[in-house]
Amino acid sequence: MPHDHGVLTAMTPQHPHTTDFGFQQVPWDEKARRVRGVFDSVAERYDLMNDLMSGGAHRLWKRFTLTLTGLRAGARALDVAGGSGDLTAGLARQVGERGSVVLVDINAAMLQRGRDRLIEHGLLPQVEYVQADAEQLPFVEGYFDCVTIGFGLRNVTDKAAALRSMHRVLRPGGQLLVLEFSRPTLPVLARLYEAYCLGVLPLLGRMVASDADSYRYLAESIQRHPDQETLLQMMSEAGFDCCRYHNLSGGIVALHRGYRC
């Protein structure tokens, strides 16, 4: 990493209470380790499973997210929990060769998966890779023009801390885009979606990835994630201004936006 990014050395405070890991309650300090284990397991088939689980719709959701970044050539972007690099690739094309994009993920296997895919796309020169926790992003304040996090916030132990961390590394006027599963707006759709998540997703995980448990966690984590209005309030409390959200696919997914002023 270039020296001007800076490095933070603060340690995560200890929390005596528990938190959710899917429908389970686990010690606060244990969740990150368990999440790493899940993504170690699913990394190899992550992209295939995304296509199967969403019917390819995740590509449309990410494409919509990228239309709202406002990035220009030469800008600097950060993709948090960037996984296999879908959003990173789009950000890299937007900022061009004069710009820079950093892909951050807490999981080494997913980070390597993203690096391999971006090399295939020929986007290596302007992309850097950092293994780090979203709650303690190791960059200087006000460095990035745009921060994205796609389908990663629900896996973070302390979501409020992660939002504050992302706010800190944005420049004044910079934008955060949070793409995440949310709450369907129609009751009948909500019931069907819950049945799909809790019944079909673990079955797909067992059949395609030989890992029903990891996909059961991922399905349960969707149910535990804050709804649209709650996440909107959390962003405001983290310091973001002009916060709003767009419901996608009837609220199955929501894209939240906020600015650092």
MIBA-733968 format. One record per residue (C-alpha): x, y, z. Coordinates in steps of 0.001 Angstrom, whole numbers, plus 500000, padded with zeros to 6 digits. Layout:
residues N
XYZ;...
***
This chain:
residues 261
500000500000500000;501231503557499332;502522505304502433;499999508143502168;497121505800503007;498395505635506566;497880502810509049;495781502779512182;496927500870515234;493865501105517475;492649497830518910;489049496632518928;487559497102522418;486499494023524298;482764493379524515;481463491027527210;478066490495525618;476912488222522800;475839488891519232;473989487052516518;475608484549514193;472613483735512072;469954482637514555;472565481648517155;473919483842519901;477710483689520174;480277485634522215;480868489066520676;484561488406520008;483851485058518353;481639486179515459;484441487480513214;486258484144513453;483109482234512574;482372484496509626;485915483978508338;485314480236508543;482135480542506481;483866482460503716;486908480182503766;484433477418502984;482400479170500277;485131481166498472;485755478694495655;482108478524494552;481038481956495748;480346483442492307;478493480396491025;476324480312494130;475544484034493831;474229483457490319;472179480446491374;470737481994494527;469706485283492911;468961484039489400;471673486431488240;469876489436489747;472888490316491928;474618491547488778;471776493988488104;471800495210491718;475538495845491539;475234497530488169;472638499905489595;474925500646492542;477734501581490187;475532504053488302;475251506125491504;478914506412492544;479488509756490829;483123508774490297;485239510387487613;488601509496486086;491372509904488614;489152509425491679;489869507150494648;487415504449495719;487254501818498448;485293498567498181;484810497139501687;484134493412502092;484670493370498345;484883489595498095;485373488363494563;485553491886493178;482364492603491221;481965496147492535;485731496657492560;485912495910488844;483224498465488077;484869501080490294;488225500494488606;486710501077485171;485118504310486408;488284505826487896;490499504668485015;494257504282484992;494824507628486744;492579506640489629;492890504013492330;490641501439493970;491328499498497145;489622496144497703;489328495325501401;488169492022502835;488689490426506225;488933486989504628;492175486002502899;490535483375500676;487976485853499353;490654488513498854;492693486084496769;489582485152494804;488983488807494035;492596489363493018;492515486403490627;489303487601488984;490534491173488592;493749489955486994;491575488107484492;489789491404483764;493102493204483254;492365495603486124;495366494850488308;497347498132487871;494849500471489561;493576498036492226;495231497375495574;494315494651498062;494190494936501841;493102492331504366;491381494337507090;488328494558509324;485579496946508216;485341498168511799;488948499439511741;489803500481508206;493566501174508083;493487504363505992;493940508024506788;490920510205507312;489232511719504272;491163509728501677;488424508240499444;485878509844497146;483495506887497377;483140503817499597;481034500800498681;480096497696500633;478065495046498852;476434492221500822;479031492517503544;477613494722506282;475341492016507680;478414489874508411;480126492586510469;480016492173514237;479769495870515135;477861497465512253;477809500892513900;481599500848514244;481967499829510593;479728502690509468;481768505154511536;484982503742510088;483697504129506522;482541507655507311;485989508567508636;487895507512505499;485585509435503138;486545512945502048;484019515700502752;481366515338500066;482260511690499535;479542509066499340;478927505693500973;476863503096499101;475598500107501110;474069497316499010;472498494673501208;469602492269501559;466690493911503325;462949493539503964;460450492939501138;457762495619501087;454829493285500341;453783490812503082;453215487958500640;456653488523499098;458199488651502570;456733485244503462;457846483670500188;461309485191500514;461752483942504081;460751480429503007;463192480617500100;466062481834502277;465616479311505055;464603476344502891;466119476632499438;469448478353500127;470830475683502490;469663473020500016;471511474759497169;474556475054499400;474507471335500090;473934470329496465;476326472734494723;478930473672497322;478654470643499652;478173473091502507;474631473479503819;475758474970507151;477525477993505659;474572478834503459;472187478306506345;474163480965508226;474098483307505222;470336482852504919;469790483445508632;472040486518508569;469684488069506010;466799487681508464;468830489251511285;470039492271509301;468440495650510142;465534496695507958;465631499723505660;464571502361508172;466778500989510947;469872501010508734;468996504513507563;468948505668511192;472245503886511898;473889505730509011;472641509065510330;473955508227513800;477345507377512250;477544510905510885;476228510552507339;474050513266505828;471400513226503092;470755509540503805;468228507683501689;467647504273500187;466355502603497062;464353499375497316;465350496872494641;463357493771493666;460518494751495973;462780495402498935;464546492042498831;467627494212498434;468091497864499372;470775500321498366;471437502872501111;473315506089500368;474833508771502572;477432511536502362;480143512877504588;479601516627504787;
***
